[in-house]
Amino acid sequence: MLGDIIIAKPNAYIAFAGKRVIEQTLNKIVPEGSQAAEYLFHKGLFDPIVPRNPLKGVLSSGYDRFDRKEGIVCIFRWGFPGKNRRIFLRFLMKDIQSIRIEVKEGIYARRVLYMEIRGLGDVPLTRTDENLTPREIEQKAAELAYFLRVPIEVF
């Protein structure tokens, strides 16, 4: 299975030609801002919009792969520097029991998304430094639970 991750920079201008050229060629008005990365992100063209400075951290943090055709889930992360820093977990989709959201509010608010695996317990899917809003974590959980066809639990 092959896949792409498409990343854009904030405020990037994404188009095959400039606004004026498109308007003159097609005789149509191009809406203002319709070629901006932020607009196209909301239309599903990009995965994340990431500024250049944290880009290396985003790319090197790892990935989650959900393959419905093969019925497997792979989780890859880079752990702490050292000899055994590569973390690779592989599960069967049928062993996923639920998606769990853990919310702890207060001075050190924490919102974590977990995948509960039969016989293995909970596997965290969000980074500890990922500061998601309640709406963002709820959206991620809903999309993943829908894709995996499992329930969502909130703690």
Secondary structure as GFF3:
##gff-version 3
##sequence-region A 1 155
A	DSSP	alpha_helix	19	26	.	.	.	ID=ss1
A	DSSP	alpha_helix	37	42	.	.	.	ID=ss2
A	DSSP	alpha_helix	55	60	.	.	.	ID=ss3
A	DSSP	beta_strand	62	67	.	.	.	ID=ss4
A	DSSP	beta_strand	72	78	.	.	.	ID=ss5
A	DSSP	beta_strand	86	92	.	.	.	ID=ss6
A	DSSP	three_ten_helix	93	95	.	.	.	ID=ss7
A	DSSP	beta_strand	96	104	.	.	.	ID=ss8
A	DSSP	beta_strand	110	117	.	.	.	ID=ss9
A	DSSP	beta_strand	121	124	.	.	.	ID=ss10
A	DSSP	alpha_helix	134	148	.	.	.	ID=ss11
A	DSSP	beta_strand	152	154	.	.	.	ID=ss12
###
